[in-house]
Amino acid sequence: MHKLGLYGLSPRVFAELETAQQGKCAICSGLPTSGQHLHIDHDHINGIVRGLLCRRCNSGLSMFRDNLDTLQNAVDYLTRNQRIAGRVIAHCPSDHPAQTLPTA
């Protein structure tokens, strides 16, 4: 299930970490979906375990290569584009129907 030895964790320490996080992802606070488990997140430079993450959050950090500048750029991008006053650039019909946002 988990690669505890790879991260230097005993089953007891893993269980304590899981309990401290109430069985939830340290980023999104979501519970693992059925058949899934929390993943051990660690710093790829120094190897220190940071916490337990769901598959999506763990993959997301990996995609951003744990780079704080790139992650902040992503936050800034989402914040900047959260509300585009009065127009829709495009929409993904599989996610949500197009909406024209009110002018602020």
Secondary structure, 3 states (H helix, E strand, C coil): CCCHHHHCCCHHHHHHHHHHCCCCCCCCCCCCCCCCCCEEEECCCCCCEEEEECHHHHHHHHHCCCCHHHHHHHHHHHHHCCCCCCCCCCCCCCCCCCCCCCCC
